[in-house]
Amino acid sequence: MIVLWTDALLFLLFFTLLGLGIHLRGKAHLQRPLRAIAASKTAMVSLVVLVFFVAIALLDSVHFKPTEDKGHEIISLIDDWATPIRTQSEKTYSAPLAFSLYGKEMVTQNDGSVQWAYPRLMFGGRHLQDPEHQHVADVLQKSLQGLAKGATLGGLLLLAAWGFAKFKHPALLDNPTARTVCLVLFGLVTLAYALVYLSGFYHVFGTDKVGEDVFYQTIKSIRTGMVIGTLTTLIMLPMAIVFGILAGFFRGWVDDVIQYLYTTLNAIPSVLLIAASILVVQIYMANHEAAFTSVVMRSDLRLLFLCLILGVTNWTGLCRLLRAETLKLREMEYVQAAQALGVSQGTILIRHILPNVMHIVLISVVLDFSALVLAEAVLSYINIGVDPTTYSWGNMINGARLEMAREPVVWWSLSAAFVFMFALVLAANLFADVVQNAFDPRRVVRE
């Protein structure tokens, strides 16, 4: 098993959040907002979609070397599962669910004659004996078979969930939100299984310029988006929380130094800072080639440094919010009373200030996640994002620029990246909106 830096950090963050959730589950002051989130259909449906993406990202973060000798190749569990579509590349572009290339070429017929036609794909639709007449019916048949098998699997999961709820939480059986979540989960499992089943016979989302399966690229890009969104947040949070609370609580020269720090940092164009950092990483790897024998390790280091520099350039906004909130909290009666009773400043910061700014931290984290996923796409579009060998929606969109100028237009790479990125960002934004309303202290007063 091979543990990359981003793998270790991603799993560390996952288990930390899981442990934190277990620890805070019984806290009385969190029961009202958590109940509000659980009662919201929008929030729970969005959470199901987010968990679906997280599960794929975690599976793609378990790396190992194959048992057969293939040099320095490092693959993940997703790569191992997708070996057929990962290794079965075509010559060049092919449309979704097609059996021939997208452009015409000179094709040698069985009788030796040469004809200007669409060549057959080597893998997509190769099971068809007469593709011209069998193609449409076969796609419909395979789609229905995939949906039927996916529905069977989804039904088994729903049956298991029903049995668990019946014996452990009977009230969930009459909960409309729980029923909606089950229906969405059933739909996701059915659709996902149908796509996976179809990918065994066709290139579901077509192929790119070098004949690589776009469906495989899209699935692999999920991990990159999740790493950018989560690890960058993990890097920026400590700086934002510590500096923001210290600046607001101590004021004076401490406040002046911290304000000078983030004002100076904001004055530096972030794009230039990111480009300079990526260049430093590339030079370092070029001078230490022996330490980076695998393409996966080189691209992982660049991804890690991109998260670091994004975290360094994005903590200032949250720091300002926390500073302003701390300035207000330090004047509250309970903080003044604690100071009058001789409570140490460290205790006041940990027990009185920090818990009362966590709602701002939580809301900002979920909102910033969406912005960071979109930032990766923008940075990759201008070639200062993740490594070109790394699968990401940004690289897919960047590669689709020239494809959109072709005649006929190659639209599926851009569309696949857009749909998956849109689903992740939309789910995160909808969930963040409900979280913001649930943890807003002013709503408690109005209610």
C-alpha positions, 0 to 999 in steps of 0.5 A: 500500500502506498500512502501519498501526502494528500491521501494521509491528510484527506483520511486524517480530516475525514476521521477528525470530522467523524470523531468531532461529530461523535463528540458533539452529538450530545451537546445540548446547545447543538440540538436545535440547529442539528434538528433543523438541518435534519428536518430540511429535505434540501439539506439532507438530499444535498448531504446524500449527494455530498456523501456520495462524492466523498465516498468516491474520493476516499476510495480513490485515495487508497493507493497501491502498486499492482501485484503484477510487475509494472514498474513504478505504476501506482493505482487506486481502488477506483483505478483497479475497479475501472481497469477495463475502461482505463486501459481500453483506449480508442484512437481518438474522439468518439461520441457518447455511446457510439460504436465508431469514431467521431470523424471520417477516415480512409477505411479498408473494407473486407474486400480490400477496397478503401472507403471514406467512412467512420472507423469502428471503435476497438472497444466501444460496441465491439460486441455488435455484429451489425452495428448499423442495425443493432446499435440503438436497440442494444443501447436501450437494452443495456440501459434497461438492464443496468437500470433494473440491476441498479434498482434491485441493488437500491431496493436491497439497500432500502430494505436494509435501511427500513429494517434498521429503522424499524428496530432502532428508530421507528419514528423515521418510518413516518418521517417525510424527510427520511422518505425523501432521502431514501428515494434520492439514495435509491435514484443515485444507486440506480443511476450509478449502477446503470452507468457502470454497467453501460461502461462495460460495453460503450464509452458512456461519455465518449472519448477525448482526443487521445481516445481516453474514456471521459467517464473515467476522467470525470470520476477520477476528477472527483478526488481532485475537487474534494482534495482542493476543497477540503485540504485547503480549508484544513490549512486556512482554518487554524490561521484564520481562527487563531489570528482572528480571535487574537486580533479581536480580543487583545487589540492594540499592537497585536491587532495592528500586526495581524491587520498589517499581515493580512492587508499585505498578503491581500495586496499581492496578486494571488494568481502571481503568488500561486504561479510562483509557488508552482514554479518553485515546486517544479524546479524542486522536483526537476532537481530531485528526480530520484525522489519522484520516480512516479508520475502520481507522486509528482502530481500529488506533490504539486496538488499538495502545494496548490492546496497550501498556497490556496490556504495561505491566500484565502484565510484573510476573509474569515480572519476579518469576520472572526476579528469583528465578532471577537471585538463584539464578544469581548464586551459581552457581560459574561466575558467581562464577568469572567475577567473580573473574577480573575479567569485567565485569558487563555480560558476565556478564549477557549471557553467563551470566545471560541465556542461563540464564533464557531457558527461563523467558522462552520458557515464559512467553511461550507461556503468556501468549499464551493469557491475552492472547487471552482477556483481549481477549474479556473487555475487549471484553465490558465495552466497554473493549477494542478499538474496536467497529468492529474485528472481534474474538471479544470483540466478537462475544461481547459482541454475542451477549449479547442474541441469547442472550435472543431467542426463538428463540435466535441461537446461531451468532455466539457459537458461531463465536467460541468455536470459533475462540478455543478452537482457538487457545488450546488449540493454544497451551496444548498447545504451551506444555506440550510446550515447558515439558517440553522446556526444563525443566532438571530433566528433563535431570537426570532423563534 
